Amino acid sequence: MVVLLALPLTPMSVYVFASVFGFTWLGTVPLTNGVVAGMFGVKHLATLSGIVYLSHQIGSFFGGWLGGYIYDATGPTSWCGPSPLRSPWWPRW
């Protein structure tokens, strides 16, 4: 995404970005289906894969919403503190 913003916006740059993004964005689908098939078998693979991806979309919605809610409720990075998971070059306000 950063590369697209850094380059001049031309039809060719949009086509290249869309092609690369399209090939890599769904790169986890076969891996996830393989894990689901390995855990539960292939009898109901389509239904289980649908449940996996539905729960993924619900989780991504609530993750963004909850992050905004926590930000509004506590202020910027007030709950982060000196976390070992926090990046050392992340600004500390």
C-alpha positions in Angstrom: 0.0 0.0 0.0 2.8 2.4 0.8 4.4 1.7 -2.6 1.2 2.7 -4.3 1.0 5.9 -2.4 4.7 6.7 -3.1 4.5 6.2 -6.8 2.7 8.5 -9.2 -0.9 7.5 -9.7 -1.2 6.1 -13.2 -3.5 3.4 -14.6 -0.5 1.1 -14.9 0.6 1.6 -11.2 -3.0 0.8 -10.2 -3.1 -2.3 -12.3 0.2 -3.6 -10.9 -0.9 -2.9 -7.4 -4.2 -4.6 -7.9 -2.5 -7.6 -9.4 0.0 -8.0 -6.6 -2.6 -7.4 -3.9 -5.0 -9.8 -5.5 -2.5 -12.6 -5.7 -1.1 -12.2 -2.2 -4.2 -11.1 -0.2 -5.9 -14.5 -0.5 -2.7 -16.4 0.0 -3.9 -17.7 3.4 -7.1 -19.3 2.1 -5.6 -22.7 1.0 -3.5 -22.8 4.3 -6.6 -22.2 6.4 -8.7 -24.7 4.5 -5.9 -27.2 5.0 -5.9 -26.7 8.8 -9.6 -27.0 8.9 -9.6 -30.2 6.9 -6.8 -31.6 9.0 -8.7 -30.9 12.2 -12.3 -31.8 11.2 -12.0 -33.8 8.0 -13.4 -32.9 4.6 -17.0 -34.0 5.0 -18.2 -30.5 5.9 -15.3 -28.5 4.7 -17.3 -25.9 2.9 -19.5 -25.2 5.9 -16.6 -25.1 8.3 -14.6 -22.8 6.0 -17.5 -20.5 5.8 -17.7 -20.3 9.6 -14.0 -19.7 9.8 -14.1 -16.8 7.4 -17.3 -15.3 8.9 -15.8 -15.3 12.3 -12.7 -13.7 10.8 -14.8 -10.9 9.4 -16.7 -10.4 12.6 -13.4 -10.4 14.6 -11.8 -7.8 12.2 -14.9 -5.6 12.6 -14.9 -5.7 16.4 -11.1 -5.4 16.5 -11.2 -2.1 14.7 -14.2 -0.9 16.7 -12.9 -2.0 20.0 -9.5 -0.3 19.3 -11.3 3.0 18.6 -13.5 2.6 21.7 -10.4 2.0 23.9 -8.6 4.9 22.3 -11.6 7.2 22.9 -12.1 5.9 26.5 -8.5 6.0 27.7 -6.6 8.4 25.4 -3.7 7.7 23.0 -1.4 4.9 24.2 -2.3 5.4 27.9 -2.7 1.7 28.4 0.4 0.6 26.5 3.0 1.6 29.1 6.4 -0.1 28.9 5.2 -3.3 27.2 7.9 -5.8 26.0 5.8 -6.1 22.8 5.9 -2.4 22.1 8.3 -1.4 19.4 11.4 0.5 20.7 11.1 3.1 17.9 7.4 3.7 18.5 6.9 7.3 19.8 6.2 7.7 23.5 3.8 10.5 24.3 
